Amino acid sequence: MNLDEFYRASVTLDSKLTLLISKDEHFIPINQLTRDDHVLFLGSASKSQSGTATITLDQFMTRTRLLPAQTNLRTSNNHQLVFGFRIVNKSIVFY
C-alpha cells in the first residue's frame, strides 16, 4: 500500500483514530515514522513517559502530506509492505 491508496481509503474515517501495527498477534502503537527513499516505515520504537504514545490519523496526515503519493508504507520491525488496514475499536490497524 502506498500513501495515495491509504489517503483515498481513509478519507471518511474519524481523524482521531489511533494508528497501530500488528506484531506477533498483538497490536502495538505507531509512534515513529521513518522515511528512506520512497518508503515510509511505521514503527513503535520511541516511548513516551506513560509508554502509550501513538499517532492519530490526523497527525499522520499532517506529517505525511508533503511526501510523494507513491511512497510505500512498510512496517519498521520487518520491513514488510503494508497491504491494508482494518478498524479495531477506535484504532486503524495496518497489516
N, C-alpha and C positions, 0 to 999 in steps of 0.2 A: 504494500500500500504506500502511496506517496502522499504528500501534503494536500495536493489538489483533490484526490479521492477522499481523504479524510474531511477536508473542509466541506465538500459537497454532501457527504453523508451525515455530517453533524450540524449543519446549518440551522436546523429547527430544534436542536436539543437545548436544555437548560444550561446556561453559561456557568452555573455554579456547580455542575457535576465535577467530581474529582477524577483524576486520571490514575489508573492502576495498570500494572502488568502482571501477567500470570507467571509464577515461578514455582516449580516443584509442587504443584497442586494447591498453591496459596496465592493470594493476591497481595502484592506489595505496592506501596505508593510510589508514584513517579515524582521525584523531587530534584532530578538533574537532567538537563538537556545538553548534549554534546554534539557539535557539528564537525564532520570530517568530509571534505569534498561535497558530494551530492547525497550525503547520508546524515540523518538526524538520529542520534542514539537516545533512546528513552531509558533512563536508569533510576536507580534508587541507591545512590552511594552516600550522599551527604545527609546528615541527620540534624534535626532541629533539637532544641533543648528538651522538648517533650517527646521527640522521636517519632512524631506523627505527621510531619510536614508533607504536604502533597500539593501538586499543581492542579488548579481548576481549569476547566475548558476555556474560560475567559482569559486566564493568564497564559495558557498555551497559545491561544490565537494571537494575543498581543506579542508574545516573544517570538513567534514564527512568521509573522505577517510579511516581513521583508525577505524571507528565504525564497528561493526559486520553487515554483509549484511542483516541479518534478522531483523534489528532494524526497528520497526514500526514508521511511520510518523503520528503524530496527531497534531491537532490544539491546541494551548495553552489556547484559550478562553473557549472552551467547551470540550476539550479532545476527540473530535470526530476523529475517524480513517479517514485519508485521503484515498479516494478511486480512485483518478485520478487527472488529470490536463488538462488544455487546454491553448492554446496560445491566448492571447488577446493583440493586438498591439505589443509591444516589451516586453511582460511580460509572465511569466508562472503563471497561477492562479490555485492553489490547491483547490480541492473540497472534 
